[in-house]
C-alpha cells in the first residue's frame, strides 16, 4: 500500500518535512488498525477525520449553526497541525 503514497515535494526540494508530512502514512495506519502509531505519526489525523465525517453528514443533514462547528474543527485542526509541526521541528534544531 505504501508504494502508492505521494512523495512530499517540500521534503524532496528542501530536505525537511512540511506541515502535512505523515498524514498519508497515518491514514494507512488507521486503515490497518494501528491507531496509536497513526496518532504518533500525525496527531491531527483523528480531528481531520472527524471534520471530514461532519462535512459528509452535513451534506445530507443540515444543522443549525453548523458553520460554528466547521470553523471550530478547522481551527482545532490548524492548532494541532502547527503545534505538532513546531514540536517536530524543535527537535531538528536542537
N, C-alpha and C positions, 0 to 999 in steps of 0.2 A: 504494500500500500504506500509506503514512504517514497517509492521511486516516482510516484505521480505528483508529489508535492512541488509547488513552485519555489524556485530559489529566491532568496532575498537579494534584490538588486542593490540595495544600500550596502549590504554586507560584502557583496562582490566588488563593488566600486570603491568603497571607503574602508572596508575592513572591520567595521563594528556593527552591532545589531541596531535595528530600527525599533520603533515602538510596537510593531506588530510581530516581531520575530518570536517564534514559538507558538503562535496561535494555531497554525495548521497542525503542527505536531501535537498540540494539546487536544485539538478536536479529534485527531486519530486516537489518542489515548482515551478520550471519553467514550468513543465508539467501541474500543477494546475493553472497557470496563475498569480501567486503571485510573480512578477518579483522583486520588491523591497526587499521583505523578502528573496528571493533567493540570492540577492546580499549581504544583511546583513549577511546571514548565511555563504556564501563562496564567497568572492569578485572576485575570478578568474573564476567563473562559465561561464561568457559570453565570456571571451577570450579563455577558453578551448573549448567551443562550436564552436567559430569562427575557431580555429585551426583544430578541427575535421571536420568541414564543408569544409575548404580549402583542407584538406588531401583527403577527399572523392571526391571532384571535381577534384583534381589533379590526381586522378587515371584514369579519363576519358579524361581530357583535360590537356595537358602539356603546361606549361608556360615557357617562357624564364626566367632564373634566379629564378625559383621557390624555390630553396634551400634557397635564402636570405629571402624570405617571411616566409618559415617554421622556419628557425633559428631565425628570428626576433620575431615571435609569441611564440616560445618556450622560448626565453629569457624573453620576456614580461610576460609570464605566471609564470616563475620562480621568477621574481622580485615581482609580485603581491602576489604569494603564500607565499614567505618568508617574505615579508613586512607585510602581514595580520597576519601571524603567530606570528611575533615579536610583533605586536601591541596587539594581544590577550594575549600572554604570559606576556607582560609587566604589564597587569592588574592583573595577578595572583600573581606576586611577589611584588606588591605594597600594 
